Amino acid sequence: MATPSDRGAPPDGQPIEPIRVLRPRRTDALAELLKDLPPRAAVGYESIALPGPSSGAEDATQELPPVKDQDRTRRSRDIPRGRVPGLRRTAIAAAVTAAAVIGFGCALLLAGRGESTAEAAPQPSATPTPTPTASGATDPDGPGTLREGDNGPEVTDLQERLLRIPNVYDNGSTDGTYDPTLTAAVARFQLWYGIRGDEDGVYGDDTRRDLESRTGGG
C-alpha cells in the first residue's frame, strides 16, 4: 500500500480495505495442550440396589383421622376476627349501665312533673256554673238568628225584605223556607253592603238591623 508523501493531501488511488482478518482461537491452543496429556483410565461405577419398602415400616406409620368440614367451620366461627377479647362484654355492660341511668333520670323527671301538675291543678268550686237553658242565648249571632233549614213567618219576612233590595233576591220565593237560594241572597247582601258581624249567609242581629234600616221598621 502506497503511502502519500504529504499527510494532508489525499492519495491518488483508492485505499485498499482488508477483507478478512484471521485471528488464532484459544480453543485451538487448548486442543493442542490436551493432546500432550496422557490418556486417563476409564472410571467404573458400582451399581447399588435401593432398599424397597418394608411391611414393618408401613405398620409403624399411623394415619391421622380426616378432619370434617363441620369441625373446620365451627373452629373458624369460634375464632374472633379482628376483635379484641372482652370488648363485646365491655360494650354490653356500658350499654346496660347507660340505659339504667337514662331510665332513672326519666323516672325522676316524670315524678317531678306529676307533683307540679298536682299542685297547679285548681280545686273545683263548690257552686256549679249555671248553664244557659235558652237555645238563643248560645247562638253567637243573636237570639233571633235564622239560617239554612229554618222556616216560618220570620223567614217569609226576610224574603219579602230582600225582594226590595235591587239585584239581591230577584224573583225569589216567599214560601217561608230558608233554602240554599235564600242563603246565597243573604250572603250577597252582606258582601255588597259590608256587613261583617254575622256568618256568611246567616241572618243574624247585624244583618237584621242593616236590612230593616234599608227596608223600613220592624
Secondary structure, DSSP 4 states (H G I P E B T S, - for coil): -PPPSSSSSPPSSPPPPP-------HHHHHHHHHHHSPPPPPPP----PPPPPPHHHHHH--PPPPPPHHHHHHHHHHS-SS--TTHHHHHHHHHHHHHHHHHHHHHHHHHHHHHHHHHHSPPPPSSPPPPP-STGGG-TT-TT-B-TT-BSHHHHHHHHHHHTSTTTSTT---SSB--HHHHHHHHHHHHHTT--SS-TT-B-HHHHHHHHHHH---
